[in-house]
């Protein structure tokens, strides 16, 4: 993969790198060179499923993983269709397939529909209650690319969209104790605001020039304290979810490894440059795994 056809935050040595043209551009359009996105979409699905106390549920999680990969890719394609003109003006995104002209918008729509059909297959594997919840996210997904034009907090909207899987994972297995589910979801939304603010640090200068709004710009020189506040809120809401499920102080100890990891992210975050924020952002794949472990322990304790 040549330097002329990748974005700076692409993960090298990926499957996309080995594909011939034009398949490579479609893989890049779906961000298959950057698996962190579908990990961040998938982990909340695992949290919702494992916190129910229904056990490992490998078959369900396999379907949810496929859905996360397909729908994350579909969301990226849709985002690039909507943002093509803006992407041309930002250094990090100017080389994206649509912005650079390597893939037409018409071809991108065909690719988007194909990915959505994969998502439909996954949807049909879920019980009706989970299907209805999953469909409830479509309007918010469609609105997300426009949020950066409307509000300084598009990361908050992303938090609502990107963690919808926590609701789906829970409703796929049970439909009671909804306060636990919503506390889990609210905490996940705060987590997303934190990590996506870190991600937005890469584009602050270009975003300011072209008029794109972000929480990283809104926080100004208080980014580290702002991210810390959202991470603390996430931990508090997750502790509430655990407590509502199992009123046991010992259950809250399961959050300690995750809390230490999030503290490390904030303590070592550099607000200038690109490499450090990108690395801290990507480390949330590990944070998601720590939270999944905590959800399994608390959800299945004594089962």
N, C-alpha and C positions, 0 to 999 in steps of 0.2 A: 504494500500500500504506500503510495508516494505521499510526500509531504504536501503535495498540491491538492490532494483529494480527501484529507482528513481534517477534523477539527482538533484544536490543541488538546482537548480533554479526552480524546479517544484513547481507549486502552489497547495498546498494541499486543501483538501475538494472539489476537482473537480470531474466531472462525471467519469473521468478515474480511480480515486481511488476506485470507487464502482464496477468496471467491473471485472468479473472473468478472470483468465488466460484462453486462450492466448489473449483474446480480449483486455486486459489491455495493453499488449505490443504493439499492433497495434495502440491503442489510444496514447500511449506515443511516438511512432514512428512518428505519425502525429502531435505531440505537442498539443494534445487536453487538456492536463493538464496545458497548458500555453497559455491562450487566448490572451495575449497581442500581439502576432504575427499577428493574423488575424485582430485585431483591427487596428494595424498599416498599414496593407494592405488595409483595408476597408475604413478608413477615407479619404484618397486621392480620392477614388471613389465618396464619398459624396461631397467633395469639388468641384470636376469637375462638378457634376450634379447640385449642388445648385448654383454655381456661374453663370450658364447659365441663371438664372432668370426664369426657367421653373416651379418653385414652389417646393413642397415637393417631388413629384415623389416617393411615398412610394413603389409602385409595382416594379419599377426599382431598388430602393435601396435594396429591399428584395432579388431580384435576385443577385445583386452585392454582398450582404452580404454572400449569399450561395456560390457564386463563390470565394470570398475571403477566406472563411473557407476551402473549398475544395482544392483550389490551393495553399494556404499557407501550408496545410498538405502535398500535393503532393511535393512541393518544399523541405520540411523538409525530406521527405522520400528519395528523390533523393540525397539531400545533405549528408544524413547519409550513403547511399550506396557508394557514391564517397569517403567520408571521414572516412570510417570505421577504417582504419589503423591509421590515425591520432587521431581519437577520443579515441582509446585505450591508447594513451600516455598522454592525458590531463585529469586531475583529475575530472573536472566538467562534462566531456562527456564520461568517460570510462564506465559508467553504461547504456548508451543508448542501446536499444534493439539489434541492429546489432553489435555494437562494443563489447558487452558482450556475443554475441553468442546466445541470446534467440530467435532471429528471423533471418532466413537465408536470404541471398541476393535474392534468387529466390522468396521466399514468399514476400519480400519487393517489388520486381518488380510488382508482381500481385496486391498488395495493391496500388502501385503507379498508375497503369493503371486504377484501379477502381476509384480512386479519380479524375483522369483526365477525365473520362467519365462523372462524375458529372459536372466538369468544362465545358465539351462540351455541356451539356444540358443548362447550363447558357448562354454560348456563343450564342446558337441558339435563345435565347430570345431577343437578341440585333439587332438593325438595321445593315445593311451591313457595313456601314462605321465604326461603332464601332467594329464589328467583325474583320475587317481587321486590325484595330489598335491593338486590343487585341492579335491577332496572331503574330503581329510584335515583341512581347516581348519574344517569345519562345527561340530564339537563345541566348539572353542575360541571360535568366533564366538557360539554360543548361550550360552556361559558368561560372556562378557565383561561384560554389564550387571550381573552379580551381584558382580563382583570388588571394586567400590568399597564393598561392604558387608562384605567378608571381609578384605581386605588393604590396607595403606597404599600398596601399589605396583600399583594397577590399570593404571598406565601401562606397566608391564613386560608385563602380559598383552596390552595393546593393541599393544605392540611385536611380540609373537609373531604376533598376528592380522593386523595392518595391513600387514605386509611379506611375507606369504605369497606374494604375486605374484612376488617375486624367485625363489622356488623354481619357481613355475609357468612363468615366462618362460624360465628355464634349461632345465627339463625338456621344454618344448615344442620345443626344438631339439637338445638333446644330453643324454645320461644318464651321462656319464663325468666325471672330475675333480670329484667331489662335494665335496671339501674346499674348493674355490674357491667353490662355491655356498653352502655353509654359513657360510663366513667372511663372504661378502657379506651373507647373511641376518642373522647375528649382529650385524654392524655396523649394519645397518638398524634392528634392534630397539633398540640403544642410542640411535641417532639419534631414534627415536620417543619413547623415555623422556624425552630432553632436550626436544624440542619440545612434547610434551604436558604436561610439567611447567610450561613457560612458559604454555601455554593454561590450565592449572588455576589459575594465579595470579588469574584473574578472579573465581573463586568461593570463595576461601579462607574468607572470613568466613561466607558462607552454608553452605558445606560443614561447617564446624566446628559450626555451630548445629544442623544437621539430622542430623549423624552420618555424613556421607559422607567416606570416606577418600581421600587422594590423596598423591602424592609431594611436591606443593607444600607440603602441611601437614606431612608427615613431615620434610622438609628444614628447615623453620622459617626461621631467618635465614641459612641457608647455601644458598639456592636457586641463586644465581649460580655458586658453586663446584661445586654438585652438577650443574647443567646442563653446566658446562664439563667435568666429569669424564666424563659420558656422551658428550659430543661427542668428547672425546679418545679414549675407548674405541672409538667408531664409526670414527674416522679410522684408528686402529691396526688394527682388524679389516679395514677396507677395504684398507689397505695390504698386509695379510697376503694377502687374496684376490688382489690384483694380483700380488704376489710369487710366490704359488703357481702362478699362471697363466703368468707371464712373469718369470723371475728377472733382472730388469733394474732397477737403481736409477733409471734415467731414467723408467721407467714410473710410478714413485711421484710424479714431478713433476706428473702430471695431477691429483693431489689438492690441489695448492696453492691454486687459486682457491676450491675448496670450503672448505678449512681457513680461509682468510682471511674468507670469508663467515660461517662459524660463529663465528669469533673476534669479528667485528663484532656478531653477535647477542648474545653474552654481555656484551661490553664496554658495549653501549648499553642493555641490559635494565634496566628499572625494575620493582622487585618490588611496588610499590604502584600502585593505579589499574588501569584496564582497557585503555586505548587503546594504550599502549606494548607490553604483553605480547601483545595481539591482533595488532598490527602485526608484531612479531618472529615470532610463530607463523606468520602468513601468509607471511612471507618465505621459509619453507621450501619453497614452491613453486619459488622460484628456486634454492634449495639442491639440490632434486631434479634440476633441469635441469643444474646444474653436475656433479653426480655422474653423470648420464646421459652427458654429454659425455666425462667421464673414462673411463667403462666402454667407450664406443665406441672411443675412441682406443687404450686398452690391449688390448681384445679383438680389434680388427681391425688392429693394427699389424703390418705385414709380410704381411698376408693377400693 
